[in-house]
Amino acid sequence: MHTRDLDYRCGDTNLRGYLAFNNDARGKRPGALVFHEGLGLGDFAMERARRLAERGYVALAADMFGERKQAATLQEVSALVGALRDEPATLRARGRAALAALAALPEVDAGRCVAIGYCFGGSVALELARDGAELKAVASFHGVLSTKLPATEGAVKASVLVLTGAEDPLAPPDQVAAFKDEMRAAKVADWQLVSYGNALHGFANPAADGSIMRAALYDAQADRRSWAAMHGLFDEVLA
Amino acid sequence: MHTRDLDYRCGDTNLRGYLAFNNDARGKRPGALVFHEGLGLGDFAMERARRLAERGYVALAADMFGERKQAATLQEVSALVGALRDEPATLRARGRAALAALAALPEVDAGRCVAIGYCFGGSVALELARDGAELKAVASFHGVLSTKLPATEGAVKASVLVLTGAEDPLAPPDQVAAFKDEMRAAKVADWQLVSYGNALHGFANPAADGSIMRAALYDAQADRRSWAAMHGLFDEVLA
């Protein structure tokens, strides 16, 4: 397993991602983006990138905040996430910069890339899909599903998989219903949404318990199931 | 693969199920019930029973109408299904009779049974779960999710998996929302619900196209995915 930082830019912003891949493998491999939570790029997204690398992907844990900034307080989370939510064009551009950096690597089959994200990062993965990015599939884990720029008809090329806790206060039933309506209205060719009963926000992150994120709780069962559902879709679209 | 009819009774009603299992296998195996659609026990449920038998289950495609009645018209479907929906106690008793007949077989590990169902049969599987039947898990494929007897707190022992088409007119968004509320209120320990985008009623049945069932359409992708999701859960709870 080879891991290293990968620096790339979006406009004037320096972004410092984390790359993981099997350097014994030969030939081009599918690429996978991992978008971090509101806390910034840290151990959790890196660990998921390594797991994807173990499955044969060239995985890039992207940096959405610049200079690999990490939030230490809820106020910082709100400021960093809020700034990007308020400017979805910037958010999408940063996500696309990560995709471009990944796709440009000699080890990556640029036509076979996927993206996943957690919480805020789930939104980023969905925003890339809405933006028509060249991704085979995206998976959002306990992500916020609302957007300032709903998908337009025919725009989404990726297969979309939403993995959400039925008790996630950041993705309540009304938001889930609105997301489904968005997918319908945009005539998205392939989308699925899984609701995990009893699961709260942050169900996939063992560090959720006791973190500064409110209403977050790790759920080992939902973590395992959602990871398997993701691989099920990815194996299908990359076959 | 051994297949044969299996007769059993519920009160005065003679029920004629269809049994499938691998008769080269030794020892007790998990049991699986398959509940048919509103058309009655026919080729489709039998084929699913054989598939489950190939995976190591002793599978019983149950007969919910008696004497293996099959409906030829929508009026007959309505009459047969309506009579049972109006009397949920009878519906549950017939489902339990199938479970008892399966569990009594010497090849079956009675403590390791699961149930699946399609359309009307999905409702039957859910009714057994609501009734607290000794099932490790139930999976409903494009089933109606509403009930006259909502689950009471703590009653449901089975893990519950609902696989539903986002465009199924028999399980519209309000019904899906009400089902989730029922699961929450009953504090069901393990439940999941998957919405397949673009999928209509009957998505798992290749015979749905052009059948007398309204608004039904086969969807090979949703069929494959839902079958995999079912095995994912069953493998987990039977491990």
Chai-1 contact restraints between the chains, C-beta under 6 A:
chainA,res_idxA,chainB,res_idxB,connection_type,confidence,min_distance_angstrom,max_distance_angstrom,comment,restraint_id
A,A166,B,K180,contact,1.0,0.0,6.0,A-B,restraint_1
A,P173,B,A177,contact,1.0,0.0,6.0,A-B,restraint_2
A,A177,B,P173,contact,1.0,0.0,6.0,A-B,restraint_3
A,K180,B,A166,contact,1.0,0.0,6.0,A-B,restraint_4
A,M183,B,G197,contact,1.0,0.0,6.0,A-B,restraint_5
A,W191,B,G197,contact,1.0,0.0,6.0,A-B,restraint_6
A,Q192,B,Y196,contact,1.0,0.0,6.0,A-B,restraint_7
A,Q192,B,G197,contact,1.0,0.0,6.0,A-B,restraint_8
A,L193,B,S195,contact,1.0,0.0,6.0,A-B,restraint_9
A,V194,B,V194,contact,1.0,0.0,6.0,A-B,restraint_10
A,S195,B,L193,contact,1.0,0.0,6.0,A-B,restraint_11
A,Y196,B,Q192,contact,1.0,0.0,6.0,A-B,restraint_12
A,G197,B,M183,contact,1.0,0.0,6.0,A-B,restraint_13
A,G197,B,W191,contact,1.0,0.0,6.0,A-B,restraint_14
A,A228,B,G232,contact,1.0,0.0,6.0,A-B,restraint_15
A,G232,B,A228,contact,1.0,0.0,6.0,A-B,restraint_16
